[in-house]
Amino acid sequence: MAKDIEYQINGNNYTVSIEGSPILQFGEDEVLSKVDSDITFGQPWYDEGFTEVDLLNENEFSDLKTGLITSIEDIIKKELSIVPENFNLENYHYFVKDDASHFKIVSKTRDLFEEDFKFPITQLISRLGDKLGFNLTDVDPSNKKKLHIIVRINRPQSNDYNPPHKDIYEGVDSDSNIPQFVNFWIPIAGVTNKSSLPLAPKSHKINEKLINRTFDGGMMEGNKYRVRMIKSWGGDNSFIRSNVQSGQVLIFSSHLIHGLAINNEEDKTRVALEFRLFKDNA
């Protein structure tokens, strides 16, 4: 298997190492996104697989960002025993300078719950449901466990990103189950046309027999991942970056291929808030 593979993001070529990765294979002759397996099916934007819509007004966005600054600053103080002066999210990399320190921080920010935020997250979830036309819940109906909230922190010119993937694949591969959730990605800081989340439009509708991927995690740039790494889909390997703006939310199908969120900014850390929410049938 080749040690390097190429992708395109907004027309720019990127070569990444996949040395040590599990074998790449094609899937079965089936399309996994359909009316009974994808809760975004029937949305006005379903054909593309994603949409960007207004969510927070200026004051609400400021409150959310201020709360996150305080929360992450507190984690840095606790985990690294330093007091960051003049800290903001965009200059996170001034204080968290090496991979080991960064891992200590993100091991906490990948597993947060409402009580960790100084912001009414329950109200936010209700508002997200309004965007789709049905109620949402952060409780997984399959096991009744509350899903965590993820704060994604991506330092400039780093490898702080996931390989291209679909969020459903772990459930599909482990127990032949397609989880019924939808993805929400809220930009908080440093999100630009050089750092925003790359997406593969319409890729949720591609037959699995045309998707070349791993079936047991992935390896990219020396980092090991649980997500299944995708090399190509229908012969394509190109992404566009989302144009989601401050105060908006990016909503996308859990079947859509996304990832490889390389932060090409020279001096801005990118921070985004990520939810995976289920349809509330209660």
C-alpha positions in Angstrom: 0.0 0.0 0.0 1.2 3.5 -0.8 2.7 5.4 2.1 1.4 8.8 0.9 -1.9 9.8 -0.6 -3.2 13.1 -2.0 -6.3 15.2 -1.5 -7.5 18.5 -2.7 -9.0 21.3 -0.6 -10.5 24.3 -2.4 -8.4 23.3 -5.4 -5.1 23.1 -3.5 -3.2 19.8 -3.3 -2.2 18.2 0.0 -0.1 15.1 0.4 -0.3 13.2 3.7 1.4 10.1 5.1 -0.7 7.0 5.8 2.2 4.8 6.7 1.0 2.1 9.2 -2.6 2.5 8.2 -5.0 -0.5 8.1 -5.7 -1.9 4.6 -7.9 0.2 2.3 -10.9 -1.7 0.8 -14.1 -0.9 -1.1 -17.5 -1.4 0.6 -20.6 -3.3 -0.4 -23.0 -2.5 -3.2 -25.3 -0.2 -1.3 -26.1 3.4 -0.4 -26.3 3.9 3.3 -28.1 7.2 3.4 -31.8 6.8 2.8 -35.2 7.7 4.2 -35.0 5.2 7.1 -31.3 5.6 8.0 -30.5 9.3 7.6 -32.6 11.8 9.6 -31.6 14.6 7.3 -33.3 12.9 4.4 -36.0 15.2 3.0 -34.4 18.4 4.3 -34.3 21.2 1.6 -30.5 20.9 1.6 -30.3 17.1 1.6 -29.0 16.9 -2.0 -25.8 18.7 -1.0 -25.6 17.0 2.4 -25.0 20.2 4.4 -26.2 23.8 5.0 -25.0 26.9 6.8 -27.7 28.9 8.7 -27.9 31.7 11.2 -28.1 30.6 14.9 -26.8 33.1 17.4 -27.1 36.9 17.5 -24.1 39.0 18.3 -24.6 39.0 22.1 -25.4 35.3 22.3 -22.3 34.5 20.2 -20.2 36.7 22.5 -21.5 35.0 25.6 -20.8 31.6 24.2 -17.2 32.5 23.1 -16.5 34.2 26.4 -17.7 31.1 28.3 -15.4 28.9 26.2 -12.4 31.2 26.8 -12.9 30.9 30.5 -13.5 27.1 30.4 -10.4 26.4 28.3 -8.3 28.8 30.3 -9.3 26.9 33.5 -8.3 23.6 31.8 -4.9 25.0 30.8 -4.3 26.2 34.4 -5.2 22.8 35.9 -3.5 20.6 33.3 -0.4 22.6 32.6 0.0 24.5 35.9 0.4 27.8 34.1 -1.6 31.0 34.3 -2.1 32.3 30.7 -2.0 36.1 30.6 -4.1 37.9 27.9 -5.4 34.5 26.8 -7.9 34.2 23.9 -8.8 31.3 21.8 -6.9 32.5 18.7 -3.6 32.6 20.6 -4.1 29.2 22.3 -0.9 28.0 20.6 1.2 30.7 22.4 0.5 28.9 25.7 0.0 25.2 24.6 3.2 24.9 22.6 3.9 21.2 22.2 1.9 18.1 21.2 2.1 16.5 24.7 0.6 19.6 26.3 -2.1 19.9 23.6 -3.1 16.3 24.1 -3.7 17.0 27.8 -6.0 19.8 27.0 -8.0 18.2 24.2 -8.4 15.0 26.2 -10.6 17.2 28.4 -12.3 19.4 25.7 -13.4 16.3 23.7 -15.5 15.1 26.6 -17.6 18.1 27.9 -21.2 18.3 29.1 -23.6 21.2 29.7 -22.3 21.9 33.2 -18.9 22.6 31.7 -20.2 25.6 29.8 -21.2 29.0 31.0 -24.0 29.0 28.4 -27.5 27.5 28.2 -26.7 24.5 26.0 -30.2 23.0 26.4 -31.7 26.1 24.8 -29.1 25.9 22.0 -30.1 22.2 21.3 -33.8 23.3 21.2 -32.9 26.0 18.7 -30.9 23.5 16.5 -34.0 21.3 16.4 -36.0 24.3 15.1 -33.7 24.5 12.2 -34.6 20.9 11.2 -38.3 21.0 12.1 -38.2 18.3 14.8 -37.0 17.9 18.4 -33.4 16.8 19.1 -31.8 15.1 22.1 -28.3 14.5 23.3 -29.3 11.1 24.7 -28.4 8.1 22.5 -31.6 6.1 22.2 -29.7 2.9 21.7 -28.0 3.0 25.2 -29.7 5.9 27.0 -26.3 7.6 27.5 -25.9 11.3 27.2 -23.5 12.3 24.4 -20.6 14.6 25.2 -20.0 18.0 23.5 -16.7 18.3 21.7 -14.6 21.5 21.5 -12.3 21.1 18.5 -9.0 22.9 18.9 -6.8 23.1 15.8 -3.4 24.8 16.1 -2.0 26.7 13.0 0.2 24.6 10.7 -0.4 21.5 12.8 -1.8 18.0 12.3 -4.6 18.5 14.8 -7.3 17.1 12.5 -9.1 13.8 11.7 -8.6 11.9 8.4 -11.5 12.1 5.9 -14.3 10.0 7.3 -18.0 9.4 7.8 -19.3 9.5 11.3 -21.6 6.5 10.9 -18.9 4.0 9.9 -17.8 2.9 13.4 -21.4 1.8 14.2 -21.8 0.2 10.8 -18.5 -1.7 11.0 -18.7 -2.8 14.7 -22.4 -3.9 14.9 -24.0 -3.3 11.6 -25.9 -0.4 13.1 -26.4 3.0 11.4 -26.6 5.6 14.2 -29.4 8.1 13.7 -27.8 11.4 14.5 -27.1 14.7 12.7 -23.9 16.8 13.0 -23.7 20.5 14.1 -20.5 22.4 13.8 -20.4 25.9 15.3 -17.3 28.2 14.5 -16.0 30.0 17.6 -12.6 31.4 16.8 -10.0 31.5 14.0 -12.4 29.9 11.4 -11.5 31.3 8.0 -11.3 30.1 4.4 -7.9 28.7 5.3 -9.1 26.7 8.4 -12.8 25.9 8.1 -14.1 22.3 8.0 -13.6 20.6 4.6 -16.7 18.8 3.1 -17.3 16.5 0.1 -20.7 17.7 -1.2 -23.2 15.0 -2.2 -20.8 12.2 -1.0 -23.5 10.9 1.4 -25.3 9.6 -1.7 -22.3 7.7 -3.2 -22.5 3.9 -3.4 -20.3 2.2 -0.8 -18.7 0.0 -3.5 -17.1 3.2 -4.8 -15.7 4.3 -1.5 -12.1 3.2 -0.7 -11.6 3.2 3.0 -10.3 1.4 6.1 -12.6 -0.8 8.2 -10.7 -0.6 11.5 -9.5 2.9 12.3 -6.9 4.9 10.5 -3.4 6.2 10.5 -2.4 9.7 9.2 0.7 11.7 9.7 1.8 9.3 12.4 -1.4 9.7 14.4 -3.8 6.8 15.1 -7.5 7.3 14.8 -10.7 5.4 15.6 -12.5 6.9 12.6 -12.3 5.0 9.4 -10.0 6.8 7.0 -11.4 7.4 3.4 -9.0 7.6 0.5 -11.4 8.3 -2.3 -15.1 8.3 -3.2 -16.4 7.7 -6.7 -12.9 8.3 -8.0 -12.8 11.8 -6.3 -10.6 13.0 -3.5 -11.5 16.7 -3.3 -13.1 18.9 -0.7 -14.5 22.4 -0.3 -14.2 24.3 3.0 -17.5 25.3 4.6 -18.2 29.0 4.4 -19.9 29.0 7.8 -19.6 32.4 9.6 -19.6 33.5 13.3 -23.1 33.3 14.7 -24.0 30.5 12.2 -24.0 26.7 12.4 -22.9 24.2 9.8 -25.4 21.3 9.8 -24.5 18.2 7.9 -25.6 14.6 7.4 -23.7 12.0 9.5 -23.3 10.1 6.2 -21.4 13.0 4.5 -17.6 12.6 4.0 -15.7 15.4 5.8 -12.4 15.9 7.7 -8.8 16.8 6.9 -9.4 20.2 8.6 -5.9 21.4 8.1 -5.4 24.8 9.6 -3.4 26.8 7.1 -3.5 30.0 9.1 0.0 31.2 10.1 -0.9 32.5 13.6 -4.5 31.6 14.5 -5.7 28.6 16.4 -9.1 27.4 15.2 -11.8 26.5 17.7 -15.2 25.1 16.9 -18.0 23.5 18.9 -19.3 20.1 17.7 -22.6 18.4 18.6 -24.0 15.1 17.5 -27.7 15.0 18.2 -30.5 12.4 17.8 -34.1 12.9 16.8 -36.2 13.0 19.9 -39.1 10.6 19.5 -40.3 11.0 23.0 
